[in-house]
Each structure stands twice: as structure tokens, then as C-alpha cells.
Amino acid sequence: MIRKLTLLFLVCIGFNTISTAQIRDGVTNTMPRFTDTTCPGTQLTFWATIDARTATAPSDSLKWFINGIYTGVTLDTFFTTAPVSGDFIYCTLYFTNSFGFPDSVYSDSITVYRSDTIPPRALVSIVFGNNPECTSHLITFEVYPVNGGTAPVYQWYVNNVPIVDADSNFFSGLFANGDSIKCLMVSNSTCAPFDTVYSNVIHIIHDSTTQFISIYTRYDTVCSGGLDSFIATASGLGSSFSYQWYINNVAYPGATASTFYSTYLVNGDSLYCVLSSTDSCVTNPTVFSNGIRVTVLPVLHSYATVAMLRGSNPGCIDSPVIFKGSYYNLGASPTYEWYINNVLVKFDTSILDTTFLNGQVVKFVAISNSRGCRDNDSVFADSVLMIRDSTPVAPLVSLIGDLLVANNAGLYAWYGPHGIIPGATGQTYHPIDTGHYYAILDSANCPSQISNIIYISLLGVNEINGQTFNMYPNPTTGMVTMNWGGAIVNMKLDIYNIIGQGILHQESSNVSQYVTDLSYLPNGTYFMVFTNEQGIKTTRKLTIQK
């Protein structure tokens, strides 16, 4: 049988598969190029590609369908001779979604077209080498069959002359300028209207080549110790070439690939690459790339601090405290977070204004939202342990005789006309200046509000026979003896309780010793105020303890 020879031009070797449109991310369906239209009964191949964002192996499974009917095939590759013209093929992916529920997604659908008459074609392209190319450079061609059947036969031609033993789908050689390359294909397809066809023709062009190289970097600026990569792009390469990278005009050992990686550059280092060739076809065997000067920034220490703007710690449980968080080396607009006992209570503000319970722990976190050279993008300030006490009741201060007396025992801070009085920390205080006085009760961690304010207008300057006066026993069960050491006195005695209430008022004349019975009074603290004839007062504290 005489076979017709038909020349077909290769329109595009990259003409590829049927559309892979998706209903949604999940699985796509493709088939080999030029196989969407085939002879009846030809085996077809379909590939399923699962999107990694949807895949949740091992629960994933595939099912293939023809015209909506399950075929029983569950592999990712589906081989079949069954479809007829107009049939449509798709697959369904069954998987567990990110919420943990069963889910499924359909692939795109591919419609099959069968034809009793499909002209064969042979498409030739260069798969190794270039055109134009140097005389001494090897060039490899490949022929791609369209409707070549199950066992097509090939014959390669140079300048219309068949080449002995050149009968595979690949053909390599050294060619002269102007040579024409083509391939004859004999198809054994059952639906080809003719079985013999010539491919497109490729004409060889010989020319010298000029090398060119340029480099670029992935990052214009890197942090100290950070990885940066430099990529060389070259054209006009000969059959034998090499790269060499230079840092500050010094060849770096082993840096002979087209890509150079570094983690140790310093600010101001300059890099370039030299492309060398031993191919005689190359007009410029050594060529230098452009240079890149790197910017390397130091890695800064990032941290956060907390300052107390208002309040105190230790402090009162009902007293507001204002904290301010500050950050360093985190960029312009970091995110703020405040935690109390590891529970997020506030964000997007550097201020925390609230009250606290005893034992609560305050944490401030700042998170960077920008790129930068820092050792941490999220920093924690030192935690603050809140120590809180209940606020004590404000004390009541009374002037008993010449003594200021607070109604409750404890540690006090006394304030007078000139502010806080150094060393005055007891329950009583003897004023020495005229003016206003008050007291604050200090608990372990929380001061009270101020007491009532007492104005002292007239002060005695001497005690009554203070050096010879003695009062005993103290504490007492009731009987109290007052002795003036033999001195004869006229004296008025007033006894007050802790809040300044008068309990007893007595007078004695021409005595050097006086005894009074206070056993009827309940246990507690009392104040004995002695007043002489000149109005000078002396106050003594007495404890009754039965």
C-alpha cells in the first residue's frame, strides 16, 4: 500500500489539556494533551489531582463517574475504553473538613469526543540545545504523535534524506547551517483517514553566541545572621560554562552554582558573579555580572516593661491602679494585650486601669505587626503580683488632756501643721505646735483614709511634777495608786476611754499620794488626765486587765 505523505506544522507543542476549572478548591480532573478527541474504543487516561488545602489523609477517598454513574474505580488515575462520544467523566473527593465533619467536592467534568476519522499529525520540537546554535553543539529533537495509534513508526530526515537507524521518537546530532530537520510518522490508528504524515520542518541556524549574566537578590535588606539568596540569570551560554561568586572582590570557595546563599554577610559587603566558558562558539568567554551591595541590619533586642502610673502595690483592694505598658524595638504599631491570671482582659491599648484582688497576676504582652530585625516579635513584660488588703476604717482621733489619741490600736502615720511627723507611729501623739492634726492607720499593705482633723490652739509646755510622779500598777485589775514622791499637790483627775468619753472626774487637795478604785470599769485602755491649779495637764495611759 502506498502511503500518502502529509506535512503538518507544529502550532504549539505546549497545547495542553482540557480546562481544569474547579467548582471549588479540592480536586481537578485532567487528561493527556490531544486525547480529548480519539478513535472509538481507544483507551483514555484521566488524572485526579487533590488540592493539598483540602486533603486530610488518610480519610480521603476518590470515586470516578461516567455520566453520573459510579464506575467502581477509586484510584487517582482512571483508565477506560468505555466512553462514547458525548460522555462526561468526573471524580468526587470525599474527605473530612477542617471542622471535623464529612465533606465532599466534585472535580471539573471532561466531555469525551469520538470520531471515525481523525487525521494523524507529527509535531517536532527541540528538547536539548538551541536554535540558532554553534556548529559544535549537540541538538536533540522529539516528535510528538497525534492519533499515531498504539505503535507509530518514525523516520527522521535531514535535508529530505532519511537517516539510517533514526527511527525513534528522539533524534540527536551535530548539524550544519541551513540543515532542515523533519520526521515521517506512520500511524497504526484505526480511525486515521491516511497513515503516513510528515512533521513540521525545523531549519538549523548556526551563529556565534555572546554570554550575558545578571544577578539579583531575594531581599534588599536582611537582618544580621539572616539567610539571603542571590540568583544569577544567564543567556548566550556555550556548551561548557561555569559560575564563580565573589564577595568584596574575593572569590568565595565552592560558590560555583547559579544561586548563592549566605547567612554571614555584613553591612556594606559587595557581591558579583563571573560567568566563564571554554566554548569556542562564545565570543566573550569571561563576563562579569552587575554588583550588589548588601544592607545588613543589626538584630535589636525587643522587650516590654510595665510602669504604675497611679496607685500602689501593696495597696488597698478597692483602690484603682493604672498600669502603662511600654515596648522597645517592635516597630511602629504593635498589638497590646493585658492578662490577669492568664485571662485576656484588654487589648489594643497600652493602659490598664482597674482594681485588683489579692494574689492576682498582671501580664502585659506586645506583639509586632511589622517586619524588622529583632530577636522576638512577641515580648512579655515582667509579671506583677498584686498584694491587696481591705481598706481599714478611718480612725477617730480625740484630744484627751494634752494627748492626741486614736481609737484603734495599730501602726499610725501622724500629720501635723508641717506635714507628716517623723517617728510618730504610735496610737497616741503629744502635739508640740499649734495647728491642725490628723492620723492615718497603716495596715500591712493598705492605709486608711485620714481621721478627723483636730485643731490644737493652746499647748501646755511642762508636765506636772513629771520627774517625781509615779502611777502603779499598770496594767491594773482595778486599784491604781498615784504618788508624787512626797510633794504636796492639789490635783483634778479626769479619766477618759479610748474615744475620749469622760468616765470619772475626781479632785484631791494637799495630798502626796492618791488611790482610786477602777475595778468596776471593763478591761481596756483608759487615759488619766491630771490638771494642777495652774491648768497644766499631764496625760497617762492606763490598761485595765482583770
Summary of the structure (lengths in Angstrom):
residues: 546
radius of gyration: 51.3
end to end distance: 141.6
largest distance: 164.9
contacts: 1616
relative contact order: 0.07
helix: 0%
strand: 48%
